Amino acid sequence: METALSPAFAAFLRNARPELNARFAEARRMRPDLDGDAFAAFLRDTADPLVAAVAAVSPERAADVARAAFELGLELVGQGLAGPAAREPAVEAGWRQVAPAVASLVAAEPERVLAAIGNALHRLASTPGARPAEWLAAMEQLGPRCADANAFLALGQVAAWRAGMAHYRAGALAAADALPPALAMAALRAAGDGWGEVRGWLAADPWYDPSALARPGGPRVVARAGAFRGFGGLFVEPPVATAAGDHFIVRSGDDGWLLTADAFGATFHRATDAERARRGPSIIPPGVTARGTTVEVNGARLDVPEIGEIAGVAAAGRTLALTSAWTHAVILVALG
């Protein structure tokens, strides 16, 4: 038995039927594989609950939100990002979980807010190691605390960083500064005494975890990044890392990637020619030695048995990248 649509969405579809039918036909000419049944399921299961949530808080905006949902839904379903056979279910989950929770923001700027939710989740789902479900939970919980769409988008950037998008670090710190301090602290699950203190540590140390009650000292393994391509990773052979500013250029065979990493995650991106040219020599900081399976930092020893034998060491900021002929991963060590 088919579920009845909410009054607000049913009225919109009924009143705009000729126009909407024409838009669907036009979209299908552009994307012949656009499935009518999949789009109808999207409208029923995803767009309708959102329009109903908006109608409950801003009934005068329900039709505008319905129109935006219809238009954006054509794109999402046409690209395989929404509908029953979507290749990235997280995108539609954002419309179902986050958008109704911020119905007043969607009512004010429907295209902007709905597109931002979809784009954020598409990028998270497309980035190995990122955690879309964590972003969804954070935005559903904290999004209602945003005063407007600008704050919501800033919160989304901070939450994406916290959910593993290490390359968002600089922009997310700036975005966090634009939020109320309590909201910035909540987005980062910070346990410090205040945003000023937490922000200072975040800027100074990429391996500072604001949710931890104490800061660990001494060298420690903080991440294992990458894997053999045959097991779903990137590397066809054991990689080699060199410094690239605060990050690393990682090579395996003829391929090269920019590796960015911090306490929230590690991400690889195809290295551009400019990024390759920026790489610096692997200068090891004073007081740091690495041999066999051991790293020593100012007298503090760290054994890394999983590496087999350290063959390459690169230093970028407060991080060492260790590579070996015995593993297809880059082992990242925080210097303290």
N, C-alpha and C positions, 0 to 999 in steps of 0.2 A: 504494500500500500504506500503510495507516494506521499511524502510529507508536504503539507500545505506551506506556502511561503508566508512570511510575515506580511501584515497589511501594507506597510510602507513600501516594501520591495515589490509586492504584487501590483500595487497601484502604479509604481514607476514603470514596470514592464508593460503594463496594460496601456498606459497613456502614451508611451513612446514606442510602441511596437513597430510601426512602419520604419521609423528612423533606425531602431536597433537591428531590425532585420536587414536593412541596407548596409549597416556597419559590419554585421557578421558576413554578409556576402562579399563585401569589399575585402575584409580580412582573409577570407578563404581564397580569393583570387590571388592574394599576395602569398598565402601559405596554404597550398592545396591539401596538405596533410592535417590542417586544423580539423579536429574531430568534434562534430556537433554534440554528440552524447557526452564527451569529456567536458566540453564547455558548459553544457547544461548542468552537469554534476558540480562543476565549480560554482556556478551561480547559486545552486540550491544549498550546497553544503558549506560554502566558504563566504560568498558575497552576502547571502541573505542574513546570516547571524550578525555580520558586521553592520549591515544597514539597520537591522533591528536594534542593535546596541546604540547606534547614533540616534535613531528615532526616539529612544528613551531619554536622551539628554538634550538633543537639539533637533526636534522634529522638523523644523523649517529647513534643515540642512540635509535631510535624509535623501532627497532626490538627487542632490549634487553628489553626495557620496556614492549613491547607487550608480550614477553615470560614470564616475571615476573608476569604480570597481569593475564595471562592465568593460570599459576601455582598456584598463590595465590587465584585466583578466584575459582579454583576447590575446594580448602579447604573451602573457605567462603560459597559457595553455598552448598557444601556437609554438612556443619555444620548448615545450615539454617540461616547463618548470612548475606547472600546476595541473590539476586534474587527476583522475584515478591512476594513470600510468606515469605520473611525473617522475623524472629521473633524480630530482632533488626534493624530497618531501618536506625538507626544512623550510623552503620558501613559503609554501602554503600554510605550514604550521604557524609561521609568523603572522599571517593574516588571521588565523583562527585564534591564536593565543594572545598575541601582543596588541593587535589592532583594536579588538573590542575593549581591552583594558584601558586604552587611551582614546576612547570614543570621542571625547571632547576635542582632542587635538586633531583627530581624523576629520571631524566635522568642520574645523576651522580651515585646514589645508589638506584636503583629501589626497590629491595627486602627489604632493610632496611627501607626506608621511607614509602613505602606502608604498610608494616607489622606494623610499629609504629603507623600509622594512624588508622589502623583497631584495633590493640590491645588497644589503648587509648580509642577509642569509645566503644569497647566492655566492658571495665571495667567501664567506666562512665555510660553506659546504664544499667549495672548490679548492680550498687550501688544505693540503695534507697536514694533519696534526692539530688543526683548529677544532673548536668544540662548539658547534652551532647550538646544541641543546643548552649549554651553559649560558649563551647569549640570550636565548629565548626566555629562560627562567629569570635572568636578571632584568630584562626589559619588561617582562610581564609584571614583575614585582615593583620595580622602581619607576617605570615609565609614567604611572599616574602622578608621580611627584613633580613632573616637569610642568613648568608654567606655560610653555609654548613650544612650537615646533623646533625653534632654534635650540632650546635646551634639550629636547628629545633627541635631536640629531647629535648633539655633543655627547649626551649620555650614551648613545649608540656606539660612538667611536671609542669611548672609554671602555665600554662593556666588551667590544670586539677585541680590543687590546688584551683585556683581562681573560678573554676566551681563547687566547693563543696566537693572536695576530701581532707577533713581536715587531714587525716592520711598521706598525702604527704608532710605535712608542712616542716619538717626538710630537706628532700631531695630537695624540691622545692626551699627553700631558698638557698641551695648550688648551685642548677642549675641556679637560677637567678644571682648569683655572677659571673657565667661564661658567661653571656650575656652582650652585650654593655649596659651601664647603662640606656640609653634612651629606649631601647627595654624592659628591665626589668620593668621600670616604666610603660610603655605602657601596658605590659601584666597584670599588677596588677591594672591598671587604677588609678595609684597613682597621688595624687595632691600635694605632698610635694615639698620641694625645691631642692631635689637631692636624688640619690639612697642611699648615706650613711646615711642620716637622716631617710629616709623611712625604710631602712633595719634595723636600730637600733630599731625603734619602733616595727616593725614586730617581731623581735627576742625577745623583752622584753614583749610584750603584745599580747596574742592570739586574743584579741577582738579589736585590732586596725584595723580600716578600712582605708586603704590608699587612698581610693577615697573620703573620707569625708574631708571637708575643716576644720572642728574643731573636737577635740577629746572630747566626752562627759565625764563628771565626775560623781562620785557617783555610788552606786549600781544600776543595771538595768537588767531586763530580756533580755537575748540575744538569747535564742533558746528554742524551745519546741521540744524535741527529742523523737521519738517513739510513738506508738499507739497500740490500742487493735488489737489482731490478727484477730478478726472477722471483722475488718474494713480495713484489708490489712496491719496491723502493725506486730510487732514481739511478743508482750507480751500477754500471756494467763491470767495474773493477774497483778495487780499494781506492778511495779518494785521496787527494792531496789538497791541503788547505794553505792559503797564504793570506796575509792581512790585507784588508781593504777599509782603511779608516777604523771605525768602531765595529766593523763587521768582517766577514771572511769571504774570499773567493774560493770555491771548492771545485776541483776538477776531477773528472773520472772519464777516462778515454778522451774523446774529442769534445765532450760536453763540459760546460761550466755554469755554475750557479752562484748567486749571492746568498749567503747564509746570514740571517739575522736571528738573534736569540736573546732572550732574557728570562726572568723568573716565571713569566707567563707562558712561554712557548718558544718554538724554533720553527722558522719558515724558510723555504728555499724558493728562489726566483731566478729565472733565466738571466744570466749575467749579460749586460749590454757591453758593447765595445768600450764605452766610457768607463764602466765599472771595472772591466778587465785592466784598462790602462791605469786605473787608480790604485791598483793593488801595490802594497809596499813590501819591503823585505821582511822576512820573518825574524825580526830582532827580538830576542828574548830579554825580558826585563832583568835588571840586576838582582841577584839573589835567587834566581830561578834556574834550576837544572832539571833535565829529564833524561833518564837512561833506563834501559830495560823496561820494566813496568812501573817505575817509580818516578814521581814528580816531587821535587823538594822546593819549598818556597820559604826563604829566610830561615832555614833550619827545620821547618815543619814538613814532615814526610807524608806523602799520599801514595798508596799503592793502587794501581789500576790494572788488576789482573786480566780483565776482559779484553784488553788491547793486545795481549800476546807479547808484543814488543814494540815500543814506541819507535816509529820510523820518521815521523815528521812532527814539528811543533811550530805553531804560529801564535802570535800574541796580538790581541786587539783590545785596548783598554784594560779592563780588569778580568779578561778571559783568555784562557789558552785553548787552542784547538789541537787535539792530539789525533794523529792518524797512524795507521799501521797496515802492513801487508796482510795482516791476519783478520781484518774486519772491514766490512763495507760501511761502517758508521764513522762519524766524526764524534769523538768524545770531547765534551766541553768541560773545562775545569775553571771554577771561580777561584781567583787568587786570594780571596779573603774578604 
